[in-house]
């Protein structure tokens, strides 16, 4: 069978602040994020398999993304672990995600790729991610750009 790609889109609301940044993004603010997940593989070729013709069941992909990203980041405040007053904020606002990196779209999309790729079933590989932060701004991750150096 041919190698194909499928894409599923996810939406979540999330706030963040960029610690030490010298602009408006240093303030806590939110975005309506869209995450487009594209996986690559060969469709199941077994005629007796009810998932015949699928690379991965969209519901299975949805579960992976929801469990690892959407359920954790939706309506969360994402801050760098060393942000000012992070303990007080985390204690007083339930859904706070602390990272070891600046929570930019670029860093988040790379982090999401790391969370997803090992969760996919054998024969299905993460091809690309696109994280849309605003109508005019997005970050992309491609597997081909992130192959281990030999």
N, CA, C and O of each residue as an XYZ file, in Angstrom:
600
protein
N       0.836     -1.195      0.000
C       0.000      0.000      0.000
C       0.873      1.249      0.000
O       2.062      1.196      0.316
N       0.280      2.337     -0.349
C       0.977      3.620     -0.389
C       1.188      4.166      1.016
O       0.402      3.899      1.925
N       2.249      4.926      1.178
C       2.466      5.655      2.423
C       1.649      6.940      2.320
O       1.747      7.681      1.341
N       0.848      7.185      3.342
C      -0.049      8.343      3.352
C       0.127      9.149      4.627
O       0.789      8.718      5.572
N      -0.473     10.317      4.632
C      -0.479     11.176      5.812
C      -1.919     11.558      6.131
O      -2.730     11.777      5.230
N      -2.221     11.632      7.405
C      -3.519     12.152      7.838
C      -3.270     13.262      8.855
O      -2.250     13.271      9.544
N      -4.199     14.178      8.936
C      -4.080     15.318      9.848
C      -5.359     15.455     10.655
O      -6.464     15.316     10.132
N      -5.184     15.731     11.939
C      -6.324     16.013     12.821
C      -6.023     17.321     13.541
O      -4.884     17.593     13.921
N      -7.063     18.120     13.719
C      -6.919     19.432     14.325
C      -7.526     19.433     15.728
O      -8.573     18.836     15.977
N      -6.834     20.123     16.631
C      -7.265     20.239     18.025
C      -7.247     21.703     18.417
O      -6.417     22.469     17.926
N      -8.158     22.098     19.300
C      -8.216     23.486     19.766
C      -8.209     23.504     21.290
O      -8.825     22.662     21.944
N      -7.500     24.477     21.834
C      -7.497     24.665     23.280
C      -7.156     26.107     23.606
O      -6.515     26.808     22.823
N      -7.598     26.531     24.775
C      -7.337     27.879     25.272
C      -6.218     27.791     26.299
O      -6.208     26.894     27.142
N      -5.291     28.712     26.226
C      -4.146     28.632     27.124
C      -3.554     30.025     27.328
O      -3.538     30.846     26.410
N      -3.074     30.276     28.532
C      -2.394     31.536     28.839
C      -0.921     31.248     29.105
O      -0.545     30.146     29.503
N      -0.113     32.253     28.879
C       1.312     32.134     29.199
C       1.889     33.526     29.408
O       1.220     34.533     29.177
N       3.125     33.566     29.842
C       3.894     34.800     29.958
C       5.341     34.437     29.667
O       5.805     33.356     30.028
N       6.044     35.345     29.015
C       7.450     35.102     28.675
C       8.334     35.873     29.659
O       8.502     37.088     29.559
N       8.885     35.131     30.600
C       9.701     35.714     31.668
C      10.904     36.459     31.094
O      11.673     35.911     30.304
N      11.051     37.726     31.508
C      12.205     38.525     31.104
C      12.106     39.129     29.714
O      12.998     39.874     29.308
N      11.065     38.834     28.987
C      10.883     39.370     27.638
C      10.624     40.870     27.721
O       9.960     41.335     28.647
N      11.147     41.634     26.751
C      10.995     43.091     26.819
C       9.884     43.589     25.885
O      10.098     44.461     25.043
N       8.719     43.018     26.060
C       7.577     43.436     25.259
C       6.294     42.983     25.922
O       6.310     42.503     27.056
N       5.174     43.136     25.214
C       3.864     42.819     25.774
C       3.742     41.371     26.230
O       2.986     41.081     27.157
N       4.475     40.456     25.595
C       4.359     39.028     25.941
C       4.974     38.683     27.288
O       4.908     37.534     27.726
N       5.578     39.679     27.955
C       6.065     39.426     29.317
C       4.895     39.393     30.304
O       5.031     38.880     31.415
N       3.757     39.934     29.898
C       2.555     39.932     30.729
C       1.758     38.655     30.494
O       1.785     38.099     29.397
N       1.056     38.192     31.512
C       0.187     37.026     31.347
C      -0.910     37.383     30.346
O      -1.618     38.379     30.493
N      -1.023     36.541     29.332
C      -2.025     36.744     28.287
C      -2.393     35.384     27.706
O      -1.676     34.406     27.914
N      -3.493     35.318     26.989
C      -3.953     34.030     26.491
C      -4.119     33.986     24.990
O      -4.149     35.010     24.308
N      -4.227     32.755     24.496
C      -4.431     32.502     23.070
C      -5.451     31.387     22.898
O      -5.616     30.532     23.768
N      -6.120     31.415     21.778
C      -6.951     30.294     21.340
C      -6.089     29.504     20.362
O      -6.042     29.807     19.170
N      -5.410     28.488     20.883
C      -4.470     27.705     20.076
C      -5.194     26.688     19.200
O      -6.242     26.156     19.564
N      -4.609     26.438     18.050
C      -5.002     25.333     17.185
C      -3.747     24.505     16.962
O      -2.699     25.038     16.599
N      -3.858     23.198     17.180
C      -2.748     22.282     16.955
C      -3.153     21.320     15.850
O      -4.138     20.593     15.980
N      -2.390     21.317     14.763
C      -2.633     20.389     13.657
C      -1.565     19.305     13.705
O      -0.369     19.573     13.588
N      -2.032     18.082     13.880
C      -1.140     16.926     14.030
C      -1.230     16.082     12.762
O      -2.311     15.630     12.385
N      -0.093     15.873     12.110
C      -0.038     15.036     10.911
C       0.838     13.829     11.194
O       1.984     13.964     11.623
N       0.282     12.642     10.947
C       1.037     11.399     11.097
C       1.170     10.740      9.739
O       0.412     11.023      8.811
N       2.150      9.855      9.644
C       2.496      9.212      8.383
C       2.559      7.712      8.599
O       3.000      7.249      9.650
N       2.115      6.951      7.601
C       2.227      5.504      7.675
C       1.493      4.832      6.533
O       0.905      5.483      5.669
N       1.544      3.537      6.555
C       0.822      2.736      5.569
C      -0.518      2.320      6.162
O      -0.577      1.867      7.305
N      -1.581      2.469      5.404
C      -2.880      2.015      5.904
C      -2.864      0.514      6.188
O      -2.133     -0.242      5.549
N      -3.669      0.100      7.145
C      -3.792     -1.318      7.492
C      -4.308     -2.057      6.266
O      -5.320     -1.676      5.679
N      -3.600     -3.121      5.887
C      -3.933     -3.847      4.659
C      -4.731     -5.117      4.861
O      -5.100     -5.777      3.890
N      -5.001     -5.469      6.099
C      -5.732     -6.700      6.409
C      -7.229     -6.489      6.193
O      -7.873     -5.746      6.933
N      -7.773     -7.148      5.176
C      -9.192     -7.003      4.842
C     -10.120     -7.404      5.984
O     -11.259     -6.942      6.043
N      -9.652     -8.251      6.886
C     -10.476     -8.711      7.998
C     -10.430     -7.781      9.202
O     -11.197     -7.951     10.149
N      -9.546     -6.811      9.172
C      -9.416     -5.854     10.270
C     -10.473     -4.766     10.074
O     -10.551     -4.180      8.994
N     -11.285     -4.483     11.094
C     -12.300     -3.432     10.942
C     -11.690     -2.047     10.673
O     -12.391     -1.134     10.235
N     -10.401     -1.897     10.932
C      -9.727     -0.623     10.665
C      -8.954     -0.676      9.341
O      -8.043      0.119      9.109
N      -9.331     -1.618      8.487
C      -8.726     -1.756      7.162
C      -8.752     -0.397      6.448
O      -9.787      0.268      6.400
N      -7.614     -0.003      5.904
C      -7.528      1.255      5.169
C      -7.135      2.451      6.011
O      -6.896      3.533      5.475
N      -7.064      2.274      7.337
C      -6.685      3.387      8.224
C      -5.191      3.329      8.539
O      -4.619      2.250      8.687
N      -4.572      4.498      8.639
C      -3.207      4.588      9.168
C      -3.286      4.439     10.681
O      -2.554      3.660     11.291
N      -4.191      5.203     11.263
C      -4.529      5.146     12.685
C      -5.975      5.619     12.782
O      -6.380      6.526     12.054
N      -6.729      5.034     13.645
C      -8.098      5.469     13.879
C      -8.042      6.903     14.422
O      -7.311      7.174     15.374
N      -8.805      7.814     13.825
C      -8.813      9.201     14.303
C      -9.146      9.276     15.793
O      -8.639     10.154     16.492
N      -9.982      8.378     16.283
C     -10.303      8.365     17.715
C      -9.097      7.995     18.559
O      -8.925      8.534     19.652
N      -8.256      7.084     18.075
C      -7.034      6.721     18.796
C      -6.060      7.902     18.822
O      -5.436      8.179     19.847
N      -5.938      8.590     17.689
C      -5.070      9.768     17.633
C      -5.600     10.853     18.574
O      -4.833     11.510     19.278
N      -6.908     11.027     18.573
C      -7.542     12.017     19.452
C      -7.233     11.727     20.918
O      -6.933     12.646     21.681
N      -7.302     10.469     21.314
C      -7.011     10.093     22.694
C      -5.561     10.423     23.056
O      -5.295     10.951     24.135
N      -4.632     10.114     22.164
C      -3.213     10.397     22.410
C      -2.996     11.892     22.616
O      -2.324     12.298     23.564
N      -3.561     12.706     21.735
C      -3.346     14.155     21.819
C      -4.070     14.741     23.029
O      -3.512     15.579     23.737
N      -5.290     14.312     23.267
C      -6.014     14.828     24.435
C      -5.324     14.458     25.733
O      -5.162     15.308     26.609
N      -4.908     13.189     25.874
C      -4.253     12.746     27.111
C      -2.938     13.465     27.369
O      -2.620     13.778     28.516
N      -2.172     13.732     26.319
C      -0.827     14.279     26.486
C      -0.734     15.793     26.378
O       0.208     16.395     26.895
N      -1.707     16.416     25.707
C      -1.599     17.861     25.481
C      -2.871     18.605     25.879
O      -2.850     19.400     26.819
N      -3.960     18.363     25.187
C      -5.160     19.188     25.364
C      -5.655     19.171     26.805
O      -5.922     20.229     27.377
N      -5.782     17.991     27.399
C      -6.294     17.916     28.772
C      -5.380     18.613     29.776
O      -5.851     19.070     30.818
N      -4.097     18.703     29.486
C      -3.150     19.344     30.399
C      -3.042     20.851     30.163
O      -2.878     21.624     31.107
N      -3.136     21.260     28.897
C      -2.883     22.659     28.561
C      -4.138     23.501     28.392
O      -4.057     24.727     28.453
N      -5.306     22.877     28.179
C      -6.523     23.655     27.981
C      -6.887     24.401     29.263
O      -7.001     23.800     30.331
N      -7.063     25.695     29.148
C      -7.375     26.589     30.259
C      -6.304     26.550     31.351
O      -6.595     26.715     32.536
N      -5.069     26.330     30.925
C      -3.935     26.351     31.847
C      -3.160     27.653     31.675
O      -3.266     28.337     30.657
N      -2.390     27.967     32.691
C      -1.413     29.050     32.632
C      -0.047     28.384     32.549
O       0.324     27.624     33.443
N       0.701     28.658     31.490
C       2.013     28.050     31.281
C       3.085     29.081     31.596
O       3.135     30.160     31.004
N       3.944     28.718     32.547
C       5.024     29.598     32.972
C       6.337     28.839     33.049
O       6.379     27.636     33.307
N       7.393     29.579     32.818
C       8.714     28.999     33.052
C       8.879     28.778     34.546
O       8.443     29.598     35.355
N       9.502     27.685     34.905
C       9.632     27.277     36.305
C      10.273     28.356     37.190
O       9.995     28.429     38.387
N      11.129     29.188     36.593
C      11.815     30.223     37.378
C      11.133     31.596     37.257
O      11.745     32.618     37.571
N       9.885     31.623     36.810
C       9.149     32.885     36.691
C       8.915     33.497     38.066
O       8.820     32.775     39.059
N       8.821     34.825     38.131
C       8.543     35.467     39.423
C       7.205     35.003     40.001
O       6.224     34.849     39.272
N       7.177     34.792     41.267
C       5.966     34.440     42.019
C       5.305     33.152     41.534
O       4.099     32.974     41.707
N       6.075     32.262     40.935
C       5.488     31.047     40.368
C       4.847     30.161     41.440
O       3.827     29.523     41.183
N       5.429     30.117     42.621
C       4.847     29.308     43.704
C       3.485     29.851     44.129
O       2.527     29.094     44.289
N       3.409     31.170     44.309
C       2.150     31.785     44.725
C       1.078     31.615     43.649
O      -0.075     31.308     43.953
N       1.462     31.815     42.409
C       0.512     31.678     41.297
C       0.015     30.239     41.206
O      -1.188     29.999     41.099
N       0.937     29.287     41.250
C       0.567     27.868     41.139
C      -0.349     27.440     42.281
O      -1.282     26.661     42.086
N      -0.074     27.958     43.466
C      -0.856     27.595     44.640
C      -2.283     28.150     44.565
O      -3.231     27.509     45.020
N      -2.422     29.330     43.995
C      -3.715     30.010     43.978
C      -4.546     29.772     42.717
O      -5.749     30.035     42.709
N      -3.923     29.283     41.668
C      -4.633     29.021     40.417
C      -4.347     27.594     40.009
O      -3.219     27.251     39.655
N      -5.378     26.761     40.060
C      -5.232     25.326     39.921
C      -4.481     24.793     38.724
O      -3.609     23.939     38.885
N      -4.783     25.261     37.537
C      -4.204     24.635     36.359
C      -3.015     25.441     35.855
O      -3.148     26.264     34.949
N      -1.863     25.197     36.446
C      -0.623     25.853     36.051
C       0.347     24.792     35.572
O       0.590     23.797     36.256
N       0.896     25.013     34.396
C       1.901     24.105     33.833
C       3.237     24.826     33.911
O       3.391     25.921     33.370
N       4.197     24.215     34.582
C       5.528     24.809     34.709
C       6.481     24.083     33.779
O       6.500     22.854     33.721
N       7.271     24.858     33.055
C       8.221     24.283     32.104
C       9.640     24.724     32.446
O       9.852     25.686     33.185
N      10.591     24.006     31.897
C      11.997     24.390     32.046
C      12.434     25.303     30.907
O      13.610     25.654     30.807
N      11.506     25.684     30.058
C      11.812     26.513     28.885
C      10.834     27.682     28.814
O       9.774     27.666     29.441
N      11.208     28.682     28.047
C      10.318     29.815     27.790
C       9.127     29.299     26.966
O       9.347     28.699     25.914
N       7.888     29.506     27.400
C       6.742     28.919     26.711
C       6.324     29.676     25.439
O       5.195     30.152     25.320
N       7.259     29.771     24.507
C       6.974     30.348     23.195
C       6.294     29.278     22.337
O       6.333     28.094     22.672
N       5.688     29.688     21.257
C       5.077     28.716     20.339
C       6.120     27.743     19.812
O       5.847     26.550     19.676
N       7.310     28.244     19.515
C       8.375     27.383     18.998
C       8.750     26.294     19.997
O       8.857     25.120     19.643
N       8.949     26.700     21.249
C       9.317     25.720     22.273
C       8.168     24.770     22.585
O       8.381     23.580     22.817
N       6.956     25.298     22.591
C       5.803     24.440     22.878
C       5.602     23.388     21.796
O       5.341     22.228     22.115
N       5.717     23.760     20.527
C       5.490     22.784     19.459
C       6.561     21.685     19.493
O       6.253     20.524     19.228
N       7.802     22.032     19.812
C       8.859     21.015     19.936
C       8.588     20.110     21.141
O       8.795     18.899     21.068
N       8.134     20.688     22.230
C       7.779     19.925     23.427
C       6.620     18.976     23.134
O       6.648     17.816     23.544
N       5.610     19.461     22.434
C       4.463     18.621     22.080
C       4.904     17.443     21.213
O       4.418     16.326     21.388
N       5.817     17.688     20.285
C       6.324     16.598     19.440
C       6.962     15.511     20.294
O       6.739     14.322     20.063
N       7.749     15.917     21.274
C       8.398     14.940     22.160
C       7.367     14.146     22.952
O       7.565     12.957     23.203
N       6.269     14.787     23.349
C       5.219     14.097     24.100
C       4.466     13.080     23.237
O       4.050     12.032     23.731
N       4.296     13.385     21.971
C       3.449     12.588     21.094
C       4.168     11.406     20.445
O       3.629     10.300     20.416
N       5.364     11.622     19.931
C       5.950     10.642     19.008
C       6.115      9.239     19.581
O       5.982      8.266     18.838
N       6.392      9.103     20.843
C       6.554      7.766     21.424
C       5.224      7.129     21.819
O       5.190      5.956     22.191
N       4.143      7.878     21.744
C       2.814      7.361     22.086
C       2.107      6.735     20.885
O       1.107      6.034     21.046
N       2.617      6.983     19.706
C       1.979      6.470     18.495
C       2.238      4.980     18.332
O       3.292      4.490     18.735
N       1.293      4.253     17.746
C       1.487      2.813     17.554
C       2.589      2.523     16.538
O       2.952      3.381     15.733
N       3.103      1.318     16.590
C       4.135      0.864     15.669
C       3.674      1.064     14.230
O       2.545      0.720     13.880
N       4.538      1.614     13.409
C       4.211      1.833     12.009
C       3.587      3.190     11.720
O       3.378      3.549     10.561
N       3.291      3.942     12.773
C       2.735      5.285     12.608
C       3.759      6.260     13.174
O       4.169      6.139     14.328
N       4.168      7.221     12.362
C       5.161      8.175     12.847
C       4.631      9.599     12.770
O       3.846      9.943     11.886
N       5.073     10.405     13.705
C       4.711     11.812     13.702
C       5.430     12.466     12.530
O       6.656     12.404     12.438
N       4.681     13.085     11.645
C       5.245     13.728     10.464
C       5.454     15.222     10.698
O       6.519     15.766     10.407
N       4.411     15.880     11.232
C       4.539     17.311     11.483
C       3.493     17.783     12.483
O       2.461     17.147     12.697
N       3.802     18.920     13.081
C       2.879     19.633     13.966
C       2.870     21.087     13.538
O       3.898     21.641     13.149
N       1.712     21.692     13.612
C       1.595     23.133     13.408
C       0.799     23.678     14.581
O      -0.350     23.292     14.795
N       1.411     24.572     15.337
C       0.758     25.214     16.472
C       0.446     26.655     16.073
O       1.349     27.471     15.891
N      -0.843     26.951     15.940
C      -1.288     28.286     15.559
C      -1.622     29.050     16.837
O      -2.495     28.650     17.607
N      -0.918     30.145     17.046
C      -1.102     30.950     18.255
C      -2.121     32.067     18.014
O      -2.978     32.322     18.860
N      -2.025     32.720     16.879
C      -2.977     33.764     16.481
C      -3.294     33.550     15.008
O      -2.721     32.670     14.366
N      -4.198     34.345     14.478
C      -4.574     34.209     13.067
C      -3.393     34.410     12.128
O      -3.421     33.948     10.987
N      -2.363     35.093     12.595
C      -1.233     35.392     11.714
C       0.103     34.838     12.202
O       1.146     35.161     11.632
N       0.090     34.009     13.249
C       1.356     33.517     13.806
C       1.253     32.037     14.166
O       0.311     31.608     14.832
N       2.240     31.267     13.712
C       2.262     29.841     14.024
C       3.701     29.344     14.042
O       4.616     30.001     13.545
N       3.873     28.160     14.632
C       5.178     27.491     14.661
C       4.976     26.076     14.139
O       3.942     25.459     14.395
N       5.965     25.558     13.406
C       5.853     24.219     12.827
C       7.034     23.355     13.243
O       8.157     23.828     13.415
N       6.737     22.077     13.396
C       7.752     21.054     13.686
C       7.608     19.985     12.619
O       6.504     19.512     12.346
N       8.746     19.599     12.005
C       8.757     18.520     11.004
C       9.739     17.450     11.449
O      10.851     17.753     11.882
N       9.320     16.203     11.339
C      10.185     15.081     11.697
C      11.483     15.098     10.896
O      12.558     14.849     11.441
N      11.383     15.387      9.620
C      12.574     15.362      8.751
C      13.626     16.389      9.179
O      14.813     16.207      8.908
N      13.204     17.450      9.837
C      14.155     18.460     10.319
C      14.746     18.082     11.667
O      15.694     18.721     12.123
N      14.208     17.061     12.311
C      14.595     16.731     13.675
C      15.100     15.303     13.829
O      14.982     14.701     14.896
N      15.659     14.774     12.759
C      16.249     13.437     12.826
C      17.533     13.504     13.642
O      18.265     14.492     13.579
N      17.806     12.443     14.415
C      19.052     12.429     15.192
C      20.278     12.561     14.281
O      20.324     11.985     13.195
N      21.244     13.312     14.734
C      22.502     13.503     13.980
C      23.313     12.208     14.037
O      23.395     11.556     15.077
N      23.895     11.860     12.926
C      24.712     10.628     12.887
C      26.153     10.906     13.209
O      26.972      9.988     13.220
